[in-house]
Amino acid sequence: MIFKGSSFDLKSFMYPGQIEKIDKSGRSFAIGICRGDDYLCLLEMYLHFSPRPASQGLPPEDPQVCQSWLKNLLEIGINLLARRGDRVIGHAALIPDPNGKSGEFVIFVDQNNRNLGIGTELTRLTLERSKQLGFESVWLTVPPTNFIAVKLYKKFGFEYLDSDPYERVMTVRLRSLIPAEI
Ligand SMILES: CC(C)(COP(=O)(O)OP(=O)(O)OC[C@H]1O[C@@H](n2cnc3c(N)ncnc32)[C@H](O)[C@@H]1OP(=O)(O)O)[C@@H](O)C(=O)NCCC(=O)NCCS
């Protein structure tokens, strides 16, 4: 068990199939759970990610640090991917808190696939899975100037928890979300 004192058991998480979606340009993409053998495709997305870092120092600019960061995320988080063909175009993760009831959300969409609804579908699936796994809330930090990210989070009911002008904490309670909202 990775998180001491956590009630969350990663092994109990099943791998469902991919879900096919259509983006705002009319092209199809798939979202689903990240598997161990997705690491190299995902790393490929991050090594070509622009800008790097994009937000709050992530993804790390240094390739070695980026690899370590990604390996750690895959080890400790619940990871979901968006794919087009054999390429990964987006990644979202929930990093469980030690209490097993809440977790931190992070999301990154490839620069050539932004503003197409990919982030929306990754967020929806992550919140859905988190709720299914018994998490009560999801939180994140975001600079208030990251307008696209803030717009995305607010769509799913995330609300500001503090008033730090540089990096704000947002949270959403999953129990209050009805299926149509996630
Ligand atoms: C933030 C990010 C994950 C969003 O992913 P995405 O696939 O582009 O998001 P979507 O297309 O699903 O949704 C973007 C929303 O922002 C809106 N938007 C676009 N430009 C905007 C702007 N300048 N101001 C406000 N909203 C804007 C879009 O209209 C869309 O809302 P809608 O679906 O209601 O129309 C992506 O931009 C990204 O990876 N950015 C770099 C990394 C990052 O900042 N990650 C977040 C860490 S805190």
Ligand as a Chemical Component Dictionary entry (heavy atoms), coordinates in Angstrom:
data_LIG
# 
_chem_comp.id                   LIG 
_chem_comp.type                 NON-POLYMER 
_chem_comp.pdbx_formal_charge   0 
_chem_comp.three_letter_code    LIG 
# 
loop_
_chem_comp_atom.comp_id 
_chem_comp_atom.atom_id 
_chem_comp_atom.alt_atom_id 
_chem_comp_atom.type_symbol 
_chem_comp_atom.charge 
_chem_comp_atom.model_Cartn_x 
_chem_comp_atom.model_Cartn_y 
_chem_comp_atom.model_Cartn_z 
_chem_comp_atom.pdbx_ordinal 
LIG C1  C1  C 0 -6.337  23.741 -18.652 1  
LIG C2  C2  C 0 -6.454  22.632 -19.711 2  
LIG C3  C3  C 0 -6.228  21.283 -19.052 3  
LIG C4  C4  C 0 -7.878  22.685 -20.299 4  
LIG O1  O1  O 0 -8.030  21.610 -21.211 5  
LIG P1  P1  P 0 -8.859  21.803 -22.561 6  
LIG O2  O2  O 0 -9.000  20.509 -23.219 7  
LIG O3  O3  O 0 -8.246  22.909 -23.336 8  
LIG O4  O4  O 0 -10.271 22.303 -21.939 9  
LIG P2  P2  P 0 -11.719 22.266 -22.623 10 
LIG O5  O5  O 0 -11.600 22.511 -24.080 11 
LIG O6  O6  O 0 -12.433 21.049 -22.200 12 
LIG O7  O7  O 0 -12.419 23.483 -21.868 13 
LIG C5  C5  C 0 -11.842 24.766 -21.908 14 
LIG C6  C6  C 0 -12.889 25.787 -21.532 15 
LIG O8  O8  O 0 -12.247 27.076 -21.380 16 
LIG C7  C7  C 0 -12.905 28.017 -22.205 17 
LIG N1  N1  N 0 -11.912 29.008 -22.585 18 
LIG C8  C8  C 0 -11.052 28.997 -23.628 19 
LIG N2  N2  N 0 -10.299 30.118 -23.598 20 
LIG C9  C9  C 0 -10.663 30.821 -22.509 21 
LIG C10 C10 C 0 -10.241 32.041 -21.922 22 
LIG N3  N3  N 0 -9.271  32.774 -22.455 23 
LIG N4  N4  N 0 -10.853 32.460 -20.777 24 
LIG C11 C11 C 0 -11.837 31.737 -20.209 25 
LIG N5  N5  N 0 -12.287 30.567 -20.719 26 
LIG C12 C12 C 0 -11.705 30.120 -21.853 27 
LIG C13 C13 C 0 -13.443 27.213 -23.362 28 
LIG O9  O9  O 0 -14.486 27.883 -24.015 29 
LIG C14 C14 C 0 -13.927 25.956 -22.620 30 
LIG O10 O10 O 0 -15.152 26.170 -21.958 31 
LIG P3  P3  P 0 -16.556 25.602 -22.619 32 
LIG O11 O11 O 0 -16.353 24.136 -22.868 33 
LIG O12 O12 O 0 -17.568 25.885 -21.577 34 
LIG O13 O13 O 0 -16.730 26.352 -23.890 35 
LIG C15 C15 C 0 -5.443  22.862 -20.893 36 
LIG O14 O14 O 0 -5.613  24.157 -21.393 37 
LIG C16 C16 C 0 -3.976  22.674 -20.464 38 
LIG O15 O15 O 0 -3.470  21.574 -20.468 39 
LIG N6  N6  N 0 -3.313  23.772 -20.121 40 
LIG C17 C17 C 0 -1.898  23.708 -19.726 41 
LIG C18 C18 C 0 -1.713  22.970 -18.421 42 
LIG C19 C19 C 0 -2.572  23.544 -17.306 43 
LIG O16 O16 O 0 -2.700  24.755 -17.158 44 
LIG N7  N7  N 0 -3.158  22.634 -16.511 45 
LIG C20 C20 C 0 -3.952  23.018 -15.359 46 
LIG C21 C21 C 0 -3.058  23.053 -14.164 47 
LIG S1  S1  S 0 -3.759  24.024 -12.873 48 
# 
loop_
_chem_comp_bond.comp_id 
_chem_comp_bond.atom_id_1 
_chem_comp_bond.atom_id_2 
_chem_comp_bond.value_order 
_chem_comp_bond.pdbx_ordinal 
LIG C1  C2  SING 1  
LIG C2  C3  SING 2  
LIG C2  C4  SING 3  
LIG C2  C15 SING 4  
LIG C4  O1  SING 5  
LIG O1  P1  SING 6  
LIG P1  O2  DOUB 7  
LIG P1  O3  SING 8  
LIG P1  O4  SING 9  
LIG O4  P2  SING 10 
LIG P2  O5  DOUB 11 
LIG P2  O6  SING 12 
LIG P2  O7  SING 13 
LIG O7  C5  SING 14 
LIG C5  C6  SING 15 
LIG C6  O8  SING 16 
LIG C6  C14 SING 17 
LIG O8  C7  SING 18 
LIG C7  N1  SING 19 
LIG C7  C13 SING 20 
LIG N1  C8  SING 21 
LIG N1  C12 SING 22 
LIG C8  N2  DOUB 23 
LIG N2  C9  SING 24 
LIG C9  C10 SING 25 
LIG C9  C12 DOUB 26 
LIG C10 N3  SING 27 
LIG C10 N4  DOUB 28 
LIG N4  C11 SING 29 
LIG C11 N5  DOUB 30 
LIG N5  C12 SING 31 
LIG C13 O9  SING 32 
LIG C13 C14 SING 33 
LIG C14 O10 SING 34 
LIG O10 P3  SING 35 
LIG P3  O11 DOUB 36 
LIG P3  O12 SING 37 
LIG P3  O13 SING 38 
LIG C15 O14 SING 39 
LIG C15 C16 SING 40 
LIG C16 O15 DOUB 41 
LIG C16 N6  SING 42 
LIG N6  C17 SING 43 
LIG C17 C18 SING 44 
LIG C18 C19 SING 45 
LIG C19 O16 DOUB 46 
LIG C19 N7  SING 47 
LIG N7  C20 SING 48 
LIG C20 C21 SING 49 
LIG C21 S1  SING 50 
# 
